[in-house]
Every structure is written in C-alpha cells, then in structure tokens.
Amino acid sequence: MSDMTKIAMLGIICSSVEDNKVINDIKIQHLGETINAIARKMHSWIVSELNSAWPVVIKKFAEEEMKKINESNYDYIAKLIQKSANDRGPSSFLHQVIILPPWNDIYFKSVCEDYVCQEIVSKARLYITRYNLLGENGLDLFQRNYNANKWMLKNRNTLKAAMERIVDTWSRTIIGTDDILEAIMTEMESSLGTKLVDTSLYRSMVFVYNSAWLEEKCVIPLGFATNKIEDKEAYSIIEYAVNPRPFNAKRFKIIFMI
C-alpha cells in the first residue's frame, strides 16, 4: 500500500507540470479513480487468498508445527497452530485447536465437517475448528454461542446419565471396544431426541476414550487453544471416569466446539 501512495504522489507531481488547471484536475481525478480501482482489486485478491488458506495452507503450517510435538508441549503447540491459523485465514474467522495422543482410531469419534473442522493424524491427533465472527446461515455468532451454552446447561446431566448407562452395561457385558463410543453417542441422541451437534449450536465434536490397568495411568493428555465469545467459552467438555472392576480403569471425554 505504501507503493501505491508513492505512485499517487508521483502522479500528482507529474500532473502539476501542466499549466491548465482544468486539465490538471481531470488528470488528478483520473489518477484517483485508477488508484481506487487498483486498491479494490488488491483487497479482493487478498480476501480471496485468505479464504483459500482453508484448509490446505493452514493444514500445511500445522503439520510443520506438529513435527516439534511431544506429550509435554501439547498446549504450547496448540497455541502456535491457533495463532498460525488466525494469521493466515480470513479475518472474520477465529480458530480453536485440540491436540490428543496418536492412539488407534477405535479410541476416537468425531463430528468434523470439512468447512469448519480439519483432522490431522501424525505424531499426535490434531483437530482445528473455526467459526465465523460475522455469523452464518442468518444466525448471529453471539446468539449461537449463548444458545449452545444454554443447551449444555440444560442437557449436561442427561448426557452424563446416558454415558453412564452405556459404560455400566459395557462393564458387565461384552461390547467391542470399537463399538463403545458409537453406542454412547447413540444413547445420548436417543435421550435428547436430537443430534449432538447442530449448525445453530455446537457444530463440531471430538469424543475420546482411554483404558488402563491402573486408575492413575488412565489419563487423556490434551492440548487446547480456545477462545471466549462475550466472556462465554466457545466450547464445552463432558468427562466421565469409572473403575468398574479392580485394575481396569476407563476415562471418557467429549469436547463440543462452536
């Protein structure tokens, strides 16, 4: 933009060489129109480039940051990736980042729509989500986040009770490990009578499970870079830990993202 200013000043200086004031004014007006047209083109190009950053460019830089990851710096890397995504994406979008261990797929379940969520699995399992500050589908972001928080407050106990029912049944019968998360989600949706995610509430969801022989070893390492919208968190978490038999601990965590 500084180069455009130099061009404008040079044009004005050159046009002032002409003695005829009317011609000078016409030249300056024409120069101004030309510069405005260039500025509009530049703005359009910049916006287009920022829009095209999702998801390819943002994922590329995230993958570079992931090369430095270990379990002790999940939070730090999550914040680096969040900043990178915010810097490279459109200014109307903000991003949130979840980092989890690179466990087998059977320990994870997610609702991750491409337009607002990307998953990368390498040295860890990464989820990048985003939301539009300008709102979407005719729905104001602040109202959506308020509605989502209100929905969670109303339904948290119902969701936890549904999870406990399935886990208790699973502990006493034989349900395959690869079925347990799906079974819990199905029970939750049946209890609510609605889907767990919705474009008008929480739009993305990550569900993770761990099992270990000893309870103190049954942890779910998590890196999290999040935001607030008008002092309300742009996410919600439901956790459940159980030790139904001696030396057979289980832990579940569901993260809902705006």
C-alpha positions as CSV (number, residue, x, y, z in Angstrom):
1,M,0.0,0.0,0.0
2,S,3.0,2.3,0.6
3,D,4.0,1.8,-3.0
4,M,0.5,2.9,-4.1
5,T,0.9,6.1,-2.1
6,K,4.2,6.8,-3.8
7,I,2.5,6.3,-7.2
8,A,-0.2,8.7,-6.2
9,M,2.3,11.4,-5.1
10,L,4.3,10.9,-8.3
11,G,1.2,11.2,-10.4
12,I,0.1,14.4,-8.7
13,I,3.6,15.9,-9.1
14,C,3.7,15.0,-12.8
15,S,0.2,16.3,-13.4
16,S,1.0,19.6,-11.8
17,V,3.5,20.4,-14.6
18,E,0.6,21.2,-16.8
19,D,-0.3,24.9,-16.6
20,N,-4.0,24.3,-17.4
21,K,-5.8,23.9,-14.0
22,V,-8.9,22.2,-15.6
23,I,-6.6,19.6,-17.3
24,N,-4.7,19.2,-14.0
25,D,-7.9,18.5,-12.1
26,I,-9.1,16.0,-14.7
27,K,-5.7,14.1,-14.6
28,I,-5.8,14.0,-10.8
29,Q,-9.3,12.8,-10.7
30,H,-8.5,10.1,-13.3
31,L,-5.4,9.1,-11.2
32,G,-7.5,8.9,-8.1
33,E,-10.1,6.6,-9.8
34,T,-7.2,4.4,-11.1
35,I,-5.7,4.1,-7.7
36,N,-9.1,3.3,-6.1
37,A,-9.6,0.6,-8.7
38,I,-6.2,-0.9,-8.0
39,A,-6.9,-0.8,-4.3
40,R,-10.3,-2.6,-4.8
41,K,-8.5,-5.3,-6.9
42,M,-5.8,-5.7,-4.2
43,H,-8.4,-6.0,-1.5
44,S,-10.4,-8.6,-3.5
45,W,-7.2,-10.6,-4.2
46,I,-6.1,-10.5,-0.5
47,V,-9.6,-11.7,0.7
48,S,-9.6,-14.4,-1.9
49,E,-6.1,-15.6,-0.9
50,L,-7.1,-15.6,2.8
51,N,-10.3,-17.5,2.0
52,S,-8.3,-20.1,0.0
53,A,-6.0,-20.7,3.0
54,W,-8.6,-23.1,4.5
55,P,-7.8,-25.9,4.7
56,V,-4.7,-26.5,2.6
57,V,-2.4,-23.7,3.7
58,I,-3.5,-23.8,7.4
59,K,-3.0,-27.6,7.5
60,K,0.4,-27.3,5.9
61,F,1.7,-24.9,8.6
62,A,0.0,-27.0,11.3
63,E,1.9,-30.1,10.1
64,E,5.2,-28.2,10.3
65,E,4.4,-27.3,14.0
66,M,3.4,-30.9,14.7
67,K,7.0,-32.0,13.9
68,K,8.1,-30.4,17.2
69,I,5.4,-32.0,19.3
70,N,5.8,-34.3,22.3
71,E,3.3,-35.1,25.1
72,S,4.7,-32.4,27.4
73,N,4.1,-29.5,25.0
74,Y,0.7,-30.2,23.6
75,D,-0.7,-26.9,24.9
76,Y,2.2,-24.9,23.5
77,I,1.9,-26.4,20.1
78,A,-1.9,-26.0,20.1
79,K,-1.4,-22.2,20.7
80,L,1.2,-22.0,18.0
81,I,-1.1,-23.7,15.5
82,Q,-4.0,-21.5,16.6
83,K,-2.0,-18.3,16.0
84,S,-0.8,-19.5,12.6
85,A,-4.4,-20.3,11.5
86,N,-5.7,-17.0,12.8
87,D,-2.9,-15.1,11.0
88,R,-3.3,-16.9,7.7
89,G,-7.1,-17.3,7.5
90,P,-9.8,-14.7,6.8
91,S,-10.0,-12.0,9.5
92,S,-13.7,-12.9,10.0
93,F,-12.8,-16.4,11.2
94,L,-11.2,-17.5,14.5
95,H,-9.8,-21.0,15.2
96,Q,-9.6,-23.4,18.1
97,V,-7.2,-26.3,18.4
98,I,-7.4,-29.7,20.1
99,I,-4.3,-32.0,20.3
100,L,-4.7,-35.6,21.6
101,P,-2.4,-38.6,21.6
102,P,-1.9,-40.6,18.3
103,W,-3.9,-43.6,19.6
104,N,-5.7,-46.1,17.4
105,D,-8.8,-44.9,15.7
106,I,-11.1,-47.0,17.9
107,Y,-10.4,-44.6,20.8
108,F,-11.8,-41.6,18.9
109,K,-15.1,-40.5,17.4
110,S,-15.7,-37.1,15.9
111,V,-18.2,-34.9,14.0
112,C,-15.8,-32.8,11.9
113,E,-17.4,-31.1,9.0
114,D,-14.8,-30.0,6.4
115,Y,-15.9,-26.4,6.2
116,V,-15.3,-25.8,9.9
117,C,-13.1,-28.6,11.1
118,Q,-10.0,-30.4,10.0
119,E,-8.3,-33.5,11.4
120,I,-4.6,-34.4,11.1
121,V,-3.0,-37.6,12.5
122,S,0.8,-37.7,12.7
123,K,2.8,-37.6,15.9
124,A,-0.4,-36.6,17.6
125,R,-4.1,-36.3,16.7
126,L,-4.9,-32.7,15.8
127,Y,-8.3,-31.0,15.3
128,I,-8.5,-27.5,14.0
129,T,-12.0,-25.9,14.2
130,R,-13.2,-22.5,13.2
131,Y,-16.2,-20.2,13.4
132,N,-17.2,-17.1,11.6
133,L,-17.4,-13.9,13.6
134,L,-19.9,-12.5,11.2
135,G,-22.3,-15.3,11.8
136,E,-23.6,-17.9,9.3
137,N,-26.9,-19.0,7.8
138,G,-28.6,-15.9,9.1
139,L,-27.5,-16.7,12.7
140,D,-25.6,-14.3,14.9
141,L,-22.4,-15.9,16.4
142,F,-23.0,-14.4,19.8
143,Q,-26.6,-15.7,19.9
144,R,-25.4,-19.1,18.7
145,N,-22.8,-19.4,21.5
146,Y,-25.3,-18.2,24.1
147,N,-27.8,-20.8,22.8
148,A,-25.1,-23.5,22.8
149,N,-24.1,-22.8,26.4
150,K,-27.7,-22.7,27.5
151,W,-28.3,-26.1,25.7
152,M,-25.4,-27.6,27.5
153,L,-26.5,-26.3,30.9
154,K,-29.9,-27.8,30.3
155,N,-28.7,-31.2,28.9
156,R,-25.4,-31.9,30.7
157,N,-26.9,-34.2,33.3
158,T,-28.9,-36.1,30.6
159,L,-25.8,-36.6,28.5
160,K,-23.8,-37.8,31.5
161,A,-26.5,-40.2,32.6
162,A,-26.7,-41.7,29.1
163,M,-22.9,-42.2,29.1
164,E,-23.0,-43.8,32.5
165,R,-25.8,-46.3,31.4
166,I,-23.8,-47.5,28.4
167,V,-20.5,-47.7,30.2
168,D,-22.1,-49.6,33.1
169,T,-23.7,-52.1,30.6
170,W,-20.4,-52.4,28.8
171,S,-18.6,-53.1,32.0
172,R,-20.9,-56.1,32.7
173,T,-21.3,-57.5,29.2
174,I,-19.3,-57.9,26.1
175,I,-19.4,-54.9,23.8
176,G,-16.5,-54.5,21.5
177,T,-14.1,-51.6,22.2
178,D,-14.7,-50.3,18.7
179,D,-18.4,-50.0,19.4
180,I,-18.5,-48.3,22.7
181,L,-18.2,-44.6,21.6
182,E,-20.8,-45.1,18.9
183,A,-23.1,-46.8,21.5
184,I,-22.7,-43.9,23.9
185,M,-23.4,-41.3,21.2
186,T,-26.5,-43.2,20.0
187,E,-27.8,-43.4,23.6
188,M,-27.2,-39.7,24.1
189,E,-29.0,-38.7,21.0
190,S,-31.9,-41.1,21.9
191,S,-32.1,-39.4,25.3
192,L,-32.1,-35.9,23.8
193,G,-34.3,-36.7,20.8
194,T,-31.9,-34.6,18.7
195,K,-28.4,-34.8,17.2
196,L,-25.4,-33.9,19.4
197,V,-24.2,-31.2,17.0
198,D,-26.1,-28.7,15.0
199,T,-25.1,-25.7,12.9
200,S,-27.2,-23.5,15.2
201,L,-25.4,-24.7,18.4
202,Y,-22.2,-26.7,18.8
203,R,-21.0,-27.5,15.3
204,S,-18.1,-29.9,15.9
205,M,-17.4,-32.6,18.5
206,V,-14.5,-34.8,19.5
207,F,-15.0,-37.9,21.6
208,V,-12.0,-39.7,23.1
209,Y,-11.7,-42.7,25.4
210,N,-8.8,-44.4,27.3
211,S,-8.5,-47.6,29.3
212,A,-5.7,-48.6,31.6
213,W,-4.9,-51.4,34.1
214,L,-4.3,-48.8,36.9
215,E,-6.5,-45.9,37.5
216,E,-3.7,-43.4,37.9
217,K,-2.4,-44.4,34.4
218,C,-5.8,-43.8,32.8
219,V,-5.4,-40.2,31.6
220,I,-6.2,-38.4,28.4
221,P,-3.4,-35.9,27.6
222,L,-4.9,-32.8,26.0
223,G,-3.6,-29.7,24.3
224,F,-6.2,-27.0,24.0
225,A,-6.1,-23.5,22.4
226,T,-9.6,-21.9,22.8
227,N,-11.5,-18.6,22.7
228,K,-14.2,-16.8,24.5
229,I,-17.2,-15.1,22.9
230,E,-18.5,-12.3,25.0
231,D,-16.9,-13.9,28.2
232,K,-18.5,-17.3,27.4
233,E,-16.3,-20.3,26.4
234,A,-16.7,-21.3,22.8
235,Y,-16.6,-25.0,23.8
236,S,-18.0,-27.4,26.4
237,I,-16.5,-30.6,27.9
238,I,-18.2,-33.6,29.4
239,E,-16.0,-36.1,31.3
240,Y,-16.7,-39.5,32.9
241,A,-14.2,-41.8,34.7
242,V,-15.0,-45.2,36.0
243,N,-13.3,-48.2,37.6
244,P,-15.9,-50.9,37.4
245,R,-13.5,-53.8,38.2
246,P,-10.3,-53.8,40.1
247,F,-7.4,-52.6,38.0
248,N,-9.5,-51.8,34.9
249,A,-10.0,-48.0,34.7
250,K,-11.7,-46.1,31.9
251,R,-12.0,-42.5,31.1
252,F,-14.1,-40.6,28.6
253,K,-14.0,-37.0,27.4
254,I,-16.3,-35.3,24.9
255,I,-15.4,-31.8,23.6
256,F,-18.1,-29.8,21.9
257,M,-16.9,-26.9,19.8
258,I,-18.7,-23.8,18.4
